[in-house]
């Protein structure tokens, strides 16, 4: 589906409101990365992907998405609800007992839009590559998308998958890295430096794009459109999405400390005062 930039920005604003309210309500969750990836999720589900909210698990005949860094589930759930996969009111059950909206996405709750359990970092790219190859075997010309965190790239399985994709010419996949240079224990440079990510992925045989303004809707849309134009040409495609953790909330922005901390009542009020209500809270 597609929409104009202004409409997408309005949806993104409401998704950010959803995120801080969800995490505050249960005093648990991961707001920083969720806020940083909001523009990507909205651009993906409301512009780039050919997706069906009626949801078939096999995904045949549509584009499909896998979230590898499953701890940013708040942005995933909000986007799915706002895109019509399940009622927006269900966001109020986030992380509650017997809720379908657990802290990390799982499949046994049968939540529409969720195809794998995720949050055990390093696994999503492998799963996405399998799904992309299945599409080729089924002669399904649609695309597979996957998002990883940059700290997640410290997992060895990612690089095994990175070798596998170009060797097998899996060219119907668009991977993305949330490149905010922050993880739970600090900056990625301090924890385990990622070095020159572009050079690494290119050396592994991937077609690499960089979106320098990963929290600017127009830039994200342009990046996704360009990535789509590069599929089907013999190489897997990856986007290095330069984002800022906590984007949209001034006291969260740029700080790894908001990786997995819930705002208190006063902080919630401050956050909501900064983020316009555009569609309506749940």
Steps between C-alpha positions, in 0.01 A plus 500: 500500500611860467432835661631855489786616724278711724267208568790267574647753741166522679488122537858497627416763759211291628715186506752684717219593740394136507855387582553723803151430634536123459837484675390736776179307573681177584825665617692266276627495144736662254406854395834625364542277197125496438489878468810498282350249255152652480551675167634181343205291618241752383669546162524123463142408586322804358710557187758243395350159569228318316340353811162360602366571852265199469826306551591160367792344683658367180515850349462373144409780260612784726813659641590379848702648787702349782611692809827353622566740790172401661543712812370801303161332493310818603560664161418175320173449686390860461574501127313173446199627693496834319527310168191295584645164603322504838301753706690807619334458840701180552815710541382564857575134583874528423708268723201404713420142604326304224549786253588422138740796520788355697829681557660312213280392208397136511290281274297282737267794574415506126529878479443612139819634343738290710668218307786410735587528866785749520727667747765228520735725311680396184237268355273719291714530189529123472123459525439776245739341253316170531171676434650681201622174350157345558345784301735424213409130513131593500555740208371779724654827384432691822769618739621412849605773743691459827620749762800445728656710772859615463600346834349180369768489232739392774335156470690255281190347342434830321824467306438137412173614345677794339730256318215269403281759326731618218636149444143388429404820315212575738406826332139531617589615851541850644673490837540807718720585798381743766833681509465714814840398643348419840416181686397410853849530652615813317618600156577228249850649467564439869333158530635342180585729211323422173769671295409608148159338458457603138835349406420181690167439328644589160788259559245229572339568161196709593364806320519766772295820533531755778217720624672776692174644637322195635255714696397711202199347328585622150853361528381163626245472219763590242733238645238227492398590145863490387553166675198352322641616166819302568334167569498223242850579380693210649597655835329530837431860601560660839420847634716657772238716668662774707253568781504658844387301800199664664422716195215741571546522877776743596607340829527156338680599182853376450525316831547124531350529849153499341561169327284316751366746760138609540411867557342599830179706518676835468718380213197358320325835521809675366530252213135528401522879506775474237321254270184627328185288521396453138275195461387434856636317799380150574 
